[in-house]
Amino acid sequence: MENVENVKAGLYTQSGAQVPLQGVDVTGELLGGHARVRVRQRYRNAESKPVEAVYVFPLPSDATLTAFSMECAGRRIQGVLKKREEAFRAYDDAVTAGHGAALLDQERPNVFTAQVGNLLPGEETLVEVEFLQAIQVEEGCVRWALPTLVAPRYIPGAPMGDRTAHGAADPTDRVPDADRITPPVGDARYGLTLDLLVSLGREVVVESPSHKLDVSRAEGGMRVKLSQPGVALDRDLVLSVRSPDTSTPLTTLVTHRQGQEPGTFALTVVPDLLGMAAGPKRQEVVFVVDTSGSMDGESLPQAQGALRLCLRHLREGDRFNVIAFENSFHLFSPEPVPFTQRTLEQADRWVAALHASGGTELLEPMRAAVRAVPDGVVVLLTDGQVGNESEILDAVMAERKTARIYSFGIGTNVSDVLLKDMARQTGGAVEFIHPGERIDDKVVAQFSRALAPRVTGVEVRFEGVEASELAPAEPPQLVDGSPWSLFGRYTTPGSGKVLLKGKSGAETFSLSIPVSFPAESDRPAVEKLWAAERIRSWQDAALVGRRAQALQERIVQLALAHGIVTPYTSFVVVEERTGERRASGQPETRVIPVHAPAGWAMFDTAKEEAEGSPVQHPRVAMAKKVASFANVSAGAPPPPSPIRYASAPSAPPPPAPVSAPAPARAAAALRQEQTKGGGFFERLRQGKKKEVASSAGPAGDAFAAPEPLSLEDASVVPSSVAEEAAADGGVGLLGQQLASGLWAGTGTGSEPVRQARATALALLELLRQGITSSHALHGAQVKKAVEALLSLVPQLGGSPDMAELALGVAWLVAAGPRTRGRIAQAAQPIAGLSSRLENEVALRQHVDALASR
């Protein structure tokens, strides 16, 4: 391990001068189909002799680097793309000869190194990286994220091999490039500025959960800047761009063709599969949650909240398990267990007892998860900060059959490459949750997608037009509501159609899309995006031997032809110097430190001082922490800890207060129902003040949690709670849904009657907030409740009013024709109800009256 003094020396000159990076400026455009972004790094040498700056920085893993340039002494010089070793030799020769030079290497799909040689004293040098990125629009909303630092990551394995870079970690047998992806953490005083034009061809609203913005109108769109330029590069920059008008989709076909050269197209489809089968009746799901030291601070509570909501989207009869991991991993149960109210409560308690510590040893827990459900769904919640991404991905792909991986990237600095690769290669998906964002929205959308209707075995056929060199080579699955993209080439202009065929369960799927390939079209970005997607497809191919070598050469040739950085190609720029500007001797290297990631408690020196730890200079403290974090493992990981299983049932911890707005009679009935045993909303409010406690002992330890909550518990709802609940959007109420899909009731009558009334009142509250079975986020839970009510109705024979209330409410919140047909059939024996179902206004009044009795 590199010692602290060496790390410190890499951050600062011997005279204590600041490192040469002065700031990072981001400019560019977010357009209808893609983003074109320029990242400019400003260097200034404050020393008396030439130096070399080395800066390890991130870019989006799906970015396509298309240009690299250097500007100094009033000259701007464009970089040249070469094979990686050729580019390095050109850089090294130029620096040794005293010229100026800059080199850009790709270390990982989202990690890059810029080396700027012979920075002259007092002179400013600008280095600019340009990239393209396909952006996808879902329901009129674009989400764009720019990572700002390469955060410290867990490096497993035993030290092995020679260093080739200046990182905080040594190479190991499992992460041989560890020294290239672990920049030192230190006193990084350079900041970030932003100037972005957003133009989606329509009126948009631009927001950010990560930074304060200044947004103004500009010609062609909206101009987006940071409210405070020069902010710390300590978290991802996240933009949410939404359109009030979601009725018309953006262009689904974008093309480029000049002269007689082949044309290129990008086709995007958002499939509507609501009428298709929803997949197997029984799901098997394993949740894998990261509890390593890097999750300390805000990240672990985010993950725990996300997991709680995920669990409530399962159905009785599904099977699930939970795995928590750090240096070792722990299982909620030795094997996946049936989803019941009892196992739901046990899982809630088990998850609430988790705490963050140790390293991010993700390989074995992912292996265990895929082995447990080889044809099921694995949901991973992590910050993704690991060094052995390739090893993990290879292991997952070797163990799975048809299992899909769905990931939540939690925190301010998620290393997205592993999560995106697992999603792409298994047919899953990935979401990123940043501080300040609503967790429930993303969790519900993601998990609903995991269980959503999908079309597998997709085949693509062109009629009337010809296309070739498609990317990806194997068409991905179609998932309801998720954008599906295909790139390709065409030689002859014309009009025709694209036919997509596949299977959804036992049903056959077919979709015809009209397309027109023009003779002339000026969208050159499409050609580079096609080349990048084709290269990604080739990189995913598991070839060995001579075929692997031939494929690598093919990647290099395509990358050189289109100017794209890959692991095998790098940009280099050389400034020929003469006279006094030509340096002599080798410049000393200055490694650029990165900020401590926002929200990472492991870098909270103020906390250490408060707890009585020896006070150190912040630079030294940071260096020690990142060094110990980067090399926490030496050799094989420790064996898994004993299984922890919550053997004693307990109620889940309460969510935020639920909603009770609207001065309707049904709302009054809900308040009246809550006067029968302790105050549902009052207990929710009190429950927020209680922590779910556990000891650090083995399974079976006592947990202190509030009693189960029900809609028919006690007293009048305080107005303050009702107001708070209105802002909650129904999420707290949904969080109290039982495993069966019903809500608990503790009033008079039989248990089916109590549950039917509680569920009907809960659905009425959700209905008033616009949450029905067609709701984009919460519709799945409403559907689950409607199905549960329909199953419960036969048990309500002795209470016809309750059966009528249950069916009436189910009709109001159910949007699908199939479900409404089943409700109408169940309503036939009840006099007058069938006719009321045909008049929604009358039905609403009748249901309101039944609820108030």
N, C-alpha and C positions, 0 to 999 in steps of 0.2 A: 504494500500500500504506500502511495506517495505520502510523505510526511507533511504536516501542516505548514511548516515554514516554506517548503517548496511550492505548495499551493498558493501561499500568500505572495511569494516572490513572483509567481505568474500573474498575479492580479495587479500589482503595483511595481513601479520602478524602484530602484534602490533609494532614489531621492524622495520617494513618496508622491511623485507626480501622478495625476489621474490617467487612467487608461485612455487610449486614443479615440475610442468610439464616442462621439458627441451626441448622437441621436439617430432615431429611425423614423423615416417619413413614409407613410403609405398613401398612395394616390391610385386612382383608377376608376373603372366604371363597372357597375352591376347592370347588365342588360337583360333582355328577355330570355335568352338562352344560355348565356355564359357570363363569367366575370373576367375582366382583364385588369390585372392589378400590378402595380410597380412598388417594390419595397426598396427604398433608398437608404443606405447606411452612410452617415457623415463621419469621417475620420479627420482628426487634427492631431499632429504630433507636437506635444508641448515640451519635448526634450531637446537636447542640444545635438543629438546625433540621429541618423536614420534608424527606424525600427520596423519590425514586421508585426502586423496585427492579425490575430487568429480569432475568429468569431464563429461559434457554433450556434445556429439559430434554426427555428422551425418554420415550416410552411405547411399548408393543408396536404394531407397524404394523397388526395386525388388531384392535386395541382399539376399542371403541365408546364415546366419551365421552358420558356421560349426565347429569352434574351438575357444578356449579361453585358454590362458596360462599365467603364471607369472614366471619371472626369477629373482632371487635375491640370493646374497651370493654364486654365482656359481651354483645354482640349478635351473632347469627348471621343473615346475610342471604343468601338464595338468589340465584344468578345467573339472568339472563334470556338466552335464545338469540335473537340477532338476525342479520340479514345482516351480513357482515363489516364493511363500511364504516359501517353504522348503529351497530354495537357500538363501533367506534373513536370515532365522534363523541360518543356518549354518555359514554364514558370520558374523552375529552379535555375535554369541556364540564364534567364533574364535577370533574376535577382543577384546571382553570383557575379554577373557582368556589370552590376551597378545600375541597371535600368529599373523602371517601375513596372510592376506586374500585379495581377490579381487572378486568383484561381477559385473556382466554385466546384466543390465536390458534393455528390449525394451520398450520405452515409446510410440513411434509411429513407423510405418513401416520404417521411415527414421531417427528416433531420438533414441539415446541410452545413457545410463548413466553407466559410469565405476566408481566404488568406490574402492579405494585401501587403506586398513586399516593398521595402525601401520608401516608407513614408518619410518625407523630408521634414526637417525641423521648421515649425511655424507654418507649414503648408497644409491646406485642406484638400482632401481627396474624397470624392463621392463614388460609391459603388452601388450600382442599381441592378436589381433582379426583377425580371418581369415574368409573370405566369398567367396562364389561362386556367379556368376552372368551370366545368359545367355546373349550372345551378338548376335546381328543380323546384317547381312550383306545385304546392299542394293546397287546393282550395283557396287559391289566390294569395298564398303566403310563401315568402322566400325566407329561408334562414341561412345566414352566411356567417362563418366563424373564421377568424384568423388567429392562429396560435402566436404567442409573442415570446415565449422562452422555452428552451429545452429543459424541462424540470428534472431534478434528480430522480433516479430510478433504481429499483432493486436489481443488483447484478449477482446472479447465482453462479456457483461453480468455483473451482480451485484456480488460483493464478497460474497462467500458462502463456508462454509466448512473449515476444518482444513488443515494447511500446512503439507505436507509429504516430502518436499524437499526444496532446497535452491534457487529456481529461483527468478528472479526479479519481477514476477507478482504473485498476490494472486489467489487462485482458485476462479472460479466464477460459477454461475448456468449454464452457457453455455459452459465453459471450465473448468471442475472440476480438470484437471491435469495441469493447467496453471503453477503452481510452479515447475513442472517437465520438462517443455519444453522451459523455458525462462532463459538460463544461463546469468549471468551478463556480460556486455560489459566493458572492461577495458584495462589496459596496458599489453596486452598479448605478451610477448617477445619470446615465443617459436616459432619455425619455422618448415617448411615442407621439407622433402627430398623424392626423388623418384628414384627407380631402378626397371624398368619394362622390361620384355622380351616380345616382340610382335612377334608372330609366327602364321601366317594365312595360311601357306603352300604355299606361293608364294611371289614374290617380292612386297614390300610395301613401301609407303611413309608415314612417320609419321609427323604430324604437330599439332600445338596447337594454338587456338585463345586466350588462357588465360595466358599461361606461355611460357617463352623462354626455348627451349629444347636443349640438347646435344644428338644426335642420332648417334649410331655407329653400325657396323655389329658385330654380335655375333653368336656363334654356335647355329644353329636352328632358327635364326631370327634376329631381330633388338633390340639393347639395348637402352632404353630410360631413360634419366636422366634430371633433371632440370639443366639449365646452371648455376644457382646460388642456391646452396643448402641452406636450412634454410630460405626460403621465407615465408612471412606472410601467415597465413591461413585466408585469407580475401575474397576468391572467389573460385568458383568451379574450379577444375583441369579438363580441357577438352582436350581430344586427338581425332584427326581425323586421321584414318588409311585408306588409300586408295590404291588400286592396279591399276597399269597401265593396267593390263589385266582384263577386265570385261567380257570376252567372256565365261568363264567357272564358274559356280556357285560353292560355297563351298558345302561340303557334306550336303545333306538334311536329312540324317537319321543317328543318332548316337545311339549306344546301349551299354548296360552293362549287362553281365550275368556271374556268377561264379558257377561252380558245378551244382547242381540240384536245386538251388534257382531260383525263378522267375526272368525273365529278364526285363529290363526297356529300353524304347526307347524314343527318341525325334525326331519328324518329323517336318521339316520346308519346306514350299512351298511358292514360290513367284509367284502368279497367273498372267497370261497375259490375261486381259479381254478386250482388245481394240476392239474386235469385238462385244462385248455385248452392250446392250442398256445403255445409260448414266444416266438412272433414269428419274425422272419426268421432263417435259419440263419447268416447272416453279419452281424455288427454293424460299424458304422462309428462310431468314438468319437474325439473330440478333447478332450484334457485341457488346461485353461487355468489356469495357476498364477500367482498374484500374487507378485511379488518386489520390490514397492515398499518404500520406507523404513518405512512403517507396519507391514510384516510382520517387521521386524527384531525380535530377541529370541526369544521362544518360538514365534511364529506360523509362521515359515518352516519350521523343523524339523517342526512339526505337519503342515504341508502336504506336505512331502517324504515323510513317513511314510505319510500318507494316499494319496498318489499311487502309492507303491510297492505298496500293497495293492490299489488299483484295477486296476493293470496285470495283476496275477495272477488277475483274474477274467475276463480275455479268453480267447477260444479261438483256437487256430490256425486261420487263415483269416479271422479278423476283421482289420480295418484300423484303425490308430490313428495319432495324432500328439500331440505335446505342444507347447504354446505357453507361454513364460514372458514376463511383461510387467512393465514399470515405465513410464518415460517413453516407451520404444519397446518393441517386442516381438521375441522370438527364437523360431525354430522348431526343433524337434528334427529335422524332415525337411521338405524343400520341399513334399511331398505326403504324405498318409496312407500308411503302409507296412504290409505284412502283419505280423501278430503271430507271431513265431517266437522261438525261444530266443535267437538272435543279436540280434534287434532289442530283445527284452526286456532283455538285458544292456546293450546300448548305451543304452537309455533310462534304466536304473538309474544308469549313470555320468553321463549328461547331467544328470539331475535332481539328483544328489548334488553337482554343481559349482555349483549356483545359489546366489546370495547376494542379500541385500536392499539396495536403494538406489533413490533416485529417487522419482518420483510415481506415482500410480495411474491411468495412461492406459489405461482399460479398453475404450474404444469400439472402436478398431481391432482389437485381438486378438479381441474377441467377434465382430466382423464377419467376420474371417478364419476363425474357427472355424465359424461357421454356413455360410459359403460353401463350406468344405471338405466338410462333411457336412450338406447341406440337409435330408436325410431321416434323419439319424442321431441321435447322442446327443452333447451337449456337457456336459462335467463341469468346473465352475468351482470353484477353491479360492482364496478371498480373504477379507479382512476387510471387504470391501464399503464402505470409507470413501471414497466419491466424491461429488461434488456434482451431477454431470450424469446422475442416474438416468434421467430421462425421455428424454433424448437417446439413451442406450444402449439402453433398452427399445424405443424406436421403431425404431432401426437393426436390432436383432435380429429384431423382428417383420417388418420389411420384407424381410430377406434370407432368412429360413427358409422352408422348405416345410412339412415335418412334424417338423422337428428338435425334440427335447425338451431342456430345460436342467435339469441337476441340479447343485446348488450345495452346497458345504461352507463355512459361515461359520466362520472360524478366529479364535480369540483371545478376549479379555475384553470387547471392545466392538464387536460387529458391527452395522453399519448394515443392518438386515434388510429394508428396504422393497424395494430393487431385487431382491434374491435371491428374495423371496417373489413379487413381481410376475412375474418371468421364469418361475418355476416354475408359477404359476397360469395364465398365458396360453399356455404351451407344453405343458402337461400333464406337467411334470416334478415335482421336489420339492426341498426344501431341508433341510439339517441344520446344526446349530450345534455346534461343538466348542469347549469351554472348557477351560482349563488344569486338569489333574487328572482329566479324563475319558479313558477308554480310546478311542483313536482308531479302533482296528480294528473295534470293535463298530459304530460309526456308519458307517464307510466301507463295511464289508461289507453292512450293512443297506441303506444308500442305493444302492450300486452294484447289489446284487441286485435292488432295486426298479426300477432303470433298465432292467435286462434281464428283468424279471419278466413273466409273462403279463399281458395287459391287454385290456380290451374297449373298442373305439373306436366312434364313431358312436352313442353311447348315446341311446336314446329312452325317454321316461317317459310311461306311460299310467296313468290312474286308473280303477278299476272299482268301482262301488258307492258311490263318494264323488266329490265334485267339488273340484278345487283350481285356484287361479289365482295370478297374480302370483308365479311361481316365481323363485327366486334360488339360484344363478346362472341367467340366462336360458338359456344353453346348457349342458346337463348335462356335467360333466367326465367324463373317461375313468375307467373302473373299473380299479384296479390291485390285483393279488393282495395281500391282507393289509393294504391301506392304507384308512383310513376315508374314506368317500365321503358327502358331506353335501348335503342339499337342503332349502331353506326355501320356505315358501309360505303361502297364505291359503285358508280355507274358509268358506263361508257357512252350510252346512247340516250339523249333526251327523250322524254315522252311521258304519257300519263297512263296510269293503271291502278292497281290496288295491291295491298299487302294482306295476305291471309294468315291469321294466327290460329292454330289449332292445338288442342290439348285435352286434358281430363281434369275434372274436379270431382274427386271421389269416383262414383260410377257414371257420372254425367259427362257427356261430350261437350266441349266448348269450341266455338268458332267465332271469329271476329274478322270483319272485312274493313280495311281502312283505305280510302282513296288517297293516292299520292300523285304528285306531279314533279318530275325531275326536269328542271329547265336547262336550256342550252347555255345561259349565262346567269351567274349568280355570284355576288361579291360578299361572301362571309368566310374569309380565310381561316378564322378561328376554328371552324368546323373541321377543316382538314387536319389541323394539329391535334384536336381532341380525338378525332378518329385514330390517328397514329398512336396517341398515348394509350387509348383503350385497347388497341390491338397489341401493343407492347405488354400491357398488363395481362392480357389473356395468354400471351406466350410465356410470361414469367410464371404464371400459375401452372403451366404444363409440367408434369413430373417426368421429365426425360432424363436419361443418364447416358454416359459414354459419349460417343462421337455425335449422336443426335443432339445431345445437350449442347455440345460445343458448336454445332452447326446452327442451332437455334439462337445461341448467344450472338453469333456473327450476324444473323438475320436481324436481331434486335438492334445491334450497333448500326447496321446499314440503314434501317428505317429511322432510327434516332438521328443519325447524321443528315439524312435527307430532309428531315423536317425540323432540325434544330431543337431536339428535345434532350434534356438531361436525364440520364439513367444511371444505374450503378456502374455501367461500363463506359459512360461518356461524361466528359466534364467541359465546362467553359473555361477558357483562359484568355486573358487580355494582356498585351505587352505595350508599354510606352517606351519607345526608344529615346534615350536621353543623351545629351552631350554637355560638355563643359562642366560648370559648377554643379549642375543638377544631377550629374552622374556620380553615384555613391561609390565608395571604395570599402572593401571589407564586407563581412557578413553582418546584416542587421540583427540586433537582439530581438527576440520574440516577446511580444506582449499578448498574453492570453486574455481575452475579454471575459470578465465575470458576468454572470447572469443574476437577476434578482431572485430573492427567495420567493417561492410561489405564494400567492395570496391565500390565506386560510389554512396554511400548513402549520399546525401547532408545533411540529418538531423544530421549526425555526424561530420560535417565540422566545427570544433571549430575555425579554422583559419578564416573562413568566418564570424563567429560571432564577433570575435575580430575586424575584419576590419570594421564591421558595428557599432562598438561602444558598444557592449554588455560587461558587466563586465567580466573580464578575470578570469577564474577559473582554478584550476588544471585540466588537461585533464581527470584524472580518475574520479573526481567528476562530471565534465561536462558530460562525457559519461554516468555515472550512472544515473544522473538526466534525461538525454534524454531517455534512455532505460526504466526507470521506468515510465515516463509519457507516452511513446509510448505503453508499455505493458498493461497499465491500462487506456487507453484513454476513454473507455466506462464504465459507471457505470449504469446499467439498460438497458432499451429498447433503440434501436437506434432511433435517431430523425426522424421525418417524412421526406419523400422525398422532395427535393427542387422543386420549380416550374419548369415545363417543359421548356426547352430552345429549340427553333426551329428557324433555320436560314431562315427567311421568304423572304429575298431578295437574288436572285441568284447572285453568284459570281464565278469567275474562280478559279480553284484550284491553290495552290501555285506551282511554277515550280519545277521540279526535277533537278538532275544534268544534264549537257549538254549531248545531244544525239550524236550518232555516225555518222560520215560522212567520213569514210576512203574510199580507193580503187579509183584508177585513171581511172575508167571506164566512158564511156560516160553518163551512167545513173546518176552517181554521179555528173558529171558536170551539168546535167539537173536539179538535185535537187538543186544545188547551184544557178543555173540560176532562178529556180522557187522562190528562197528565196530573189530575188531582187525586189519583187513587193510590198513591203509595210512596211519595218521596220527592217528586219533582224531576221529571226527565231532563229538562233543560238546566235546571238548577244543579242537578248532579253532574251534567256535562261540564258546567262551568266550574264546579268544585273539583271535578276529576282532572281538569287541566292543571290544577295546583299540585297534584300528587305525582310523584315519580314512581315508575314501576321499578321496584328495588329487587336486587338479587345479591346473593353472596357469591364469592368466587369459587365456591366448592363444587363438588361433582353434581351429577344429575340428581334431580329430586329435591334440590334446595327449595326453601319456601320463597314464594314471590308475593309481594304485597301489591295488589292491584285493586282498583275500584270494583264494586259489584257489577254484574251484568246490567246493562241499560236497556230500557224498553220504552216504546212509544206510549205505553199505558201506565207508566209511572207518574205519578203525582203532580202537584200544585200548579198554579197559574204561571205562565211563562213571563218572566220579567221583560219589560220592553227593551232594556239594554241588550239582553241576550238575543231577542228577536232581531234587533238591528244588526248585531254582530253576525247572526246567522244568515241574514239576507246577503251580506257581503261574502259569505262562505260559498255561495253558489251551489249548495246542496251536497258538497263533498263530505262534510261531517256526517250527514244523514246516510249517505251511501256507505260510509265507513262503518256503520253499525249494522249493515246487512249481514244476516246469518249465512252460514255455509249453504243452507238449503235454498237461499234466495229470498226468504221471508224476513220479516222483522219480528222481534220478540214482543209478546204481550203478557201482562201480569194482572189483568183485570178479572172480571167474573166470566163464567162460561167455560166450556171445554177448551182444551189447548188449541184445536183447529180454529175455533171461533176467535180466540184471542189473537192468534197469529194472523188470521185473515183480516181482522179489523185493523191491527197495527200496520200490516202491509198496505192495505188500502189507503189509510191515512198518510203513510209515508209517500206513496206514489202520488197522491193528491198534492202534497207539498212540492214534490219534484215537478209535477205538471205545471204548477203555478210559476215555476222558475224556468219553464221552457224545456225541461228535460223529459224526453219521451224515448221510445225505443229507437227512433231515428237519430238521436243526438250523436254528434260526431265522436264524442269522448265517452259519455256515460251510457250510451244506448245499450251496450252489452249487459250492464247490470240491471237495467230496466227490463230487458227481454228475459233475463234470468228470473226476475220477480214475477213477471206475467206467467211464465211457464210454471213457476211454483204455485201461483194462485189457481191456475187451471187444474193442477194435480190435487189441490186442496178442496175444490168445490164439491166433489162427491161426498166429502166428510161433513158437509154443512147442511145436510138434509133437514135436521131439526131446527135450523135457523135460516128460513128462506130470505129474510131481509139481509142477512150477512152474505148469503150467496149472491143476491142481487147487487149488493154494494161491491163485492169483489169483482164480479163480471163487468159491471158498469165501469169501474175504474180501469180495469184491464183493457177494455175497449178504447177508452179515452187516451191511454198512453201507448197503445200498440198501433204501429203504423203499417205493418206488413199485411198484405191480403190473406196470406195463409193463416197467420195467427188470428186475424179477425174472423176468418171463416170458422176456426175451431171455437172461438168465443161465441159466435152466433149459434153454433150447434149446441153448445152447453147451455145457452140461454133459452132454448125452445121450451123446456118444461116449466119455466117461470112465467106466469101470466103477465102479459103486457110488456115484458122486457124486450122482446124481439122488435116490437114497433118503436120503442124508445131508441134502440140502437140505430134506427134510420134517421133520427133527428138529434143531432149532437147537442144543440142548445137545450132541448128538453131533457136529454140524458144528463147533461151537466147539472141542471137544476134538481133533478131527481136524486142524483148521487149526493149532491150537497145536502139535501134534506135527510137522506139516509145516514150520512155521516154525522149529522148534528143530533141524532136521537140518543 
